[in-house]
């Protein structure tokens, strides 16, 4: 088995973040071997391979303990960081092939052993749920409508569909104790890969807090979920909680898990219309054990 580097991605003030095993030389591994790495460590894992085409510099694959994922933002950022640490990155920007499409990575040195890493995501799509689906989401979360803010529940998508649930406040958010089996059943029924309940922390400062309950990844909650944060940013724009500018949107996640994390999203615009976003986050060498 090639070496595995453990990193924490989307750290907050040097701590927390989402643990991620990275195999930076994965060209000798088949899909089952990659899934076995994710199962061994119990976290989303990133694997770097030669691109095999003329359009990209690298190919990334992503696995959770249960299956392969089309795209995983924190694993993509973590894999880029590991490649930079090993001195094996092509010149930035980096063109990356993933199962969900092309992603561009930007890596810049910012001190000895430190790199700033960001990746692109496409413009988000949004869909309101119907009344019956709203009720099913609330039942799976174990709450009533009084726990919500006065904004709609939405499915939102950049690379994967997430269900945005506007909570009344951060205390209500962090008190959630959903039933994982119910989350999986409802997500399957509404075409979502996870619930992403969120709360406003400081609207003028563009600061929010969220939690991610995945549909079926092999664990009940995620400490930091870049794809969901990107989808949330477009939901916040739609609900006018953020203005149409590229100032970072800060999304904290993982507090209830004891792994407070920070994801930054910068929306991009052309002629006043959103055209995509950049996901940014800090990375540190990790400490999770297999």
C-alpha positions, 0 to 999 in steps of 0.5 A: 500500500502506498503511504497515506498522509493524514491532514485536517482540512478547513481548520479554524485557528489552527485546530479542528477541520475535517480529517482526510487521509491522502494517497498522493501516488495512487496509480497502483490502486484499484477502486476496492483498495481505495475504498479500503483506505477510507474504511480503515481510517473512517473518513473521506479520502483523496487519491491522486492519479495521472490525468491520462488525457491532454486536458488535465494535469491530475485526476483525483478520486474520492472515497468514503467507507461505503462508496466512491464519491464523485467530488469531495471538496475538502479531500481535493484541497487536502490532496493539493496541499499534500502534493504541494508539501511533496513538491510534486504540483504542476504550476498553479492553476492545476487542472483536475479531472474528477468524476463530477467534472473538471475542477481548477485548483489554486495553490500559493506558498505563504511561508515555510511549509504553508500553502493557500489552497482553493478550488472552483465550484460551478454556479449553484442550482436551487429548488424548493421542497414541497410541503410533504417533503418539508415535513419529512425533513423536519421529522428526520431531524426530530424538530418542529417548524418552530425551530426554523427561521422564516426562510424556506428549506431548499435543495441546493447543488454545485457538485452534489445536492444538499438540503439547506435547512434554516435554523432559528439560531445556532443553539437550535442548530447545535442541539439537533440529534437526527436519526441517521436511518431517517436522514438516509430515507428522506434524502433518498426520497428528495434526491439529496446527499445530505442535510445541511442545517444552518444558522446566521451568526453575523449577517453583516460579517457574512458569518454562518454556522452549519452541520452536515448529516450525510445520506449514507457515508458510513458515519452520522456527521461531517466536521466540514463539508465544502460542497455543502458550504458552496451550495449554502452560499448560493442559497444565502445569495438567493435569500439575500443574506449575502450581497453580490460581492466576492468578500468571503462568506465564512461558514463554521461547522463541526462545533457539536463534534468538538472539531470546529472548522472554518470554510470560506466561500467566494462567489464569482459574478459576471454582469451581476450574475453568479457564475461559480465560486471558490472554496478556500480553507486552511490545512494542517497535518492531521492526527487521526489514527487508523 
